[in-house]
């Protein structure tokens, strides 16, 4: 499902070269374990029509345009629907507006002005379906590798990559823990929407730092609460109906965690409340979404009575 030769060539002569050589076997081992729905998702990929993108826009949005008949467009829509639910996006492909649960373009618009990715080798940890990876390329990144163990997200990325075959972006169905220690080969590492799922957030920060080359930059986006440097929320059970949420720090507490993990030049560049316009159900994601997770009488609280989702973006440097 992946031709690793372009990636191996791309990473030759870099600190990541030895790791790149191991990827074909690591991927084959992971694929052998598979997933119960993987065959169905692969059939959706096979059903994608052969189309050529004559116009490609990744900087301001994800948009591909080119010749596409009505029949091809219906086949394209059916194949993409076969890969539902779509969480991150939106994507515009040959006249189809794929309206995802998250308006991830809004988040990217808040993050991108604070970054300089030109010529950078980027790692996106917990990359989902790779929406941000394409936008990173649009912002000038030299190459982007995304890791996420979710096979549906992997297949959704492959659907987009089908029409962007020459772009230097690779999605690997691996968890961060499956990467070798001390890679120290990326100029920029992103962790967006991951930290609060980690039972040991400091260990996560240390692992991210190990992936960075000296002088590299971490882009960290996560759920936060209001408060001073000692404020941290640990949900008793669920948070916004999610079971796997462990730590929601304040921005000052998170900045302290980053400094304790050995980062420097720590700064917060954005804090925003998540709205029901930014995260909502659509035809492409028909399950419950944010509106169902907020207190109907007081949307400043979750259904558990906890502060509603607030997200912050922090940047930090590896010395």
N, C-alpha and C positions, 0 to 999 in steps of 0.2 A: 504493500500500500504506500510505501515511501521509497523513492530512489535516494539513497543516502550519499551517492557519489558527489553531487554538487555541494552538499554540506561538508563532506570530508575535504573536498578541494578548497572550500571557502575557509575552513579552519586550519588548513595546513600552515605550519610556521607560526602558529599562535599558541598560547598556553593551553588551548583547548584541543589541540591536535590529537593527543593520545586518547582523550575521552571520545572524540569523534570516531576514532577507529573501532571503538567497542560498541557503538550504537546499533549497527545492523543486528548483531547477535542479541543485544539487550531487547531490542524491539521484537525480534522473532520469538524470544522467550515470553515476552508479555502478550504477544498476539496468540500464542499457543494457549494461554489461560483464557483469553477472550472474554466474552460477555454474552449472556443469553439472547440479547437483541442485536448483536453485532451483524449477524447474517442479514437481518431485515434492513438494517441501516446501510449495509454495503449494497444491497439491491437498490436502495434509493439512489446511491451514488452512481450505480451502473445506468440508472434510468435518466440521468442528466443528459440533455441534448447537447450535441456538439455545436458550440457557438464560439464566435471570435469577438473579443472585446476590442473594438476599435478606439473607444474613448474610455480612459481609466482615470478616475478621480479618487485619491486617497487622502489628500491634504485637508480639504474642507468637509468631506463626507466620504462614505464608501459608495461609489457609484460606478457601474460598468454599463456601457452602452455599445450597441452594435446591431447588425442585421439579425432579426428574429421574427419569424412568422408567427401568426396567431397559434398555429398548431404547436410549434416549438415552445411558445410561451406557456401553453397549457401543460405540456410535458414538464417544463421547468418548474412550474408551480406545484404540480403533483409530486415531483421528486423532492422538492424542498419541504413540502408538507409532510412527506414521509420521514423527515428528520426533526419533526416537532417533538417537544416544545423548544422554541427559540427564546433564549433568555437575554442575550446581549446583542446589540445592534444599534440602529437599524441598518439594513442593507438594501441597496437599490440595484437590481440586476435586470437588464434588458426589458425594462418597463414594468417589472414586478417590484412593488414596494413591500419589503419584508419587515413588518412592524413588530419588533421584538418586545418582550416584557419590559426591559429596561431601555430608556433613552440614554444609552451609553455615550452617545455623542455629546450630551449635555455635560456629563462628567469629564469627558476628554476636553471639552472647551474650557473647563475650569482648571485642568491640569496643564495642558499643552503650553500656555503662555509662559510658564515658569521653567520650561525645559529647553535644552539645546541638544538634540539627538543627531545632528548632522555628523555623518561618518562614524557613528557609534555602533559597537557590537552590543546588542541588548538581549537580556533574559527577562521574560515575563513569567513569573511564578503564579500558578493558579490562573492561567490565561483564559479559561473558559473556551469558547468557540473561536477565539483568536481575533475578535473584533478590534481590540486595541493594538494587536500586532500589525494589522494592516495600516492603522492610523499612524503607528510609529514609523513604518516605512514611508508613509506620506510626508512625515515630518523630517525625513532625511536620514533615517538610520541606515547604516551600512548593511546590517543583517539583524534578524530577530529570530530568536528561538523561544518558543513558548512551551511550558510543561503543565500538564493537567491530566490526571489519571482517568478522567471521565471519557469513556469511549464515544458517547453521543457527541460530546463537544469536539472530539477528534474528527468524527465524520462530518460535522458541520463545517469545520475548518477545511477539510478536504473538498467539500462542495465548492467553496469559494476559490480554493487553490486551483481547481480544475480550469478556471477561467483566468488565472494569473500564474501560469506555469513557470515563468522566468523570474518571478519575484523571490528575493532571498529571505523567505520566511518559512520556518519549519515548526510544526506542532508535534511534540513528543508526548505520548500517553504515560508519562511518568510523574510520580510525586517528587517533591524536593528531596525527600529522604533517599530516593533512588539515584541521586546524582553523587558522583565521587566527592569526597571531602576536599576542601581547599582547591577548588578549580581556579580561582583568582584570575579569570580570563574575560570578564565582561566589564565594559565601560559603564553600563547602566543596568540596574536590576530593578524591576517593578514587582511589588507585592500589593495588589489592590483587591480588597475584599477577602483577605485570607487570615489576617492576624487574629481576629476574634474567634476563628474556628480552631485555634491552636491551644492545646492544654498547657503548653509551656511557651509563652510568647517570647521570652528572652532567648530561648534556644532557637526559635524561628529567626529572630533578628541576627543571631550569631551565624546561622546557616546562610542567610542572605549575604552577610558580610564576607563569608568565605567564597562566595561566587564572584565577588567584585575584584577587579584589578586594583592595585594601590591607586588612590586618587579617584576611584570610581564613585558614582552617585547612586544612592538608593532612593526610590520613589515609593513611599509607603502611604497607602490609603486604607482607612479602617473606620469602624464605628467608634464613636467617642461619646463621652458625657460631659456636661459642664462641671467645673470644679477646679480645685487647686492641684498641686503636684502630688498630693496624697489620695486623690479621689479615683477610685476604681470600682466599677460595678461588676459583681459576679452574680449572674442570675441564679436563682434557686433551682429552676428547672428550664423552662423555655424562655426565649426572648423573641418577640414577634413571631411566635409559633415555631421558631427554630430551636431544635434540641441541642445542636452542637455549637452553642455560643458560650464562651468561657470568660473572657475578660474584656470589659469596655472601660478603658482608661480615659481620664481627662487629657486634653492636649498637653498641659504641663507635665503630667505623669508620663505620657508617652515620650515626650522629649527627654525626660530623665532616663527612661528605659533605653532609648537609643544611645545616649551618652554612656550609660553603664555598659552597653554592649560594645563600646569602643568607637562609635561614630563621632564625627566632629561636624561643625558648621550646620547644626540642626536648626531647621526653621519650618514653621507651619505656613503654608501658602494658601490654604483654603479651608473653610469650615462651612458646611451647608446642611440644612435639614432636607431629608429626602421627602419629596412630595408624591402624592398619588397620581400626578401627571408624569412624573419621571419613572415610576415603577407601577405597572398596572397590567391587567390581563388584556390580551388582544386575540385576534383570530389565529395568531401563530403561537400563542401561549394561553390556553383556555383554563388553566387551573387557578387557584386562589393567588392573590397578589396583595400588595401593601394595604389596600383599602380594607381587606378582610382581617388584617393583623393589627389594626388600630382600634382603640376604644371608640365606638360609634357616638358616644356622648361627649368625649373629650379626645380629639385626634392628636393632642400633644402627648398622649400616653399610648402605649401598646395595650393589647387586650389583657396582658398580665399586670397592667398598672405601672409599667416601667417607662422611662423617658422614650419618646418616639425616636426613630433612627436619625442620628446626626452623624455626619461623616467628615473626616478631616484628612487632608493631604499634607504629609511632612516630607521634606527633603533632607538628606543627610549625606555626608561624605565619608568614605573610608580613607583614613590617613595614609 
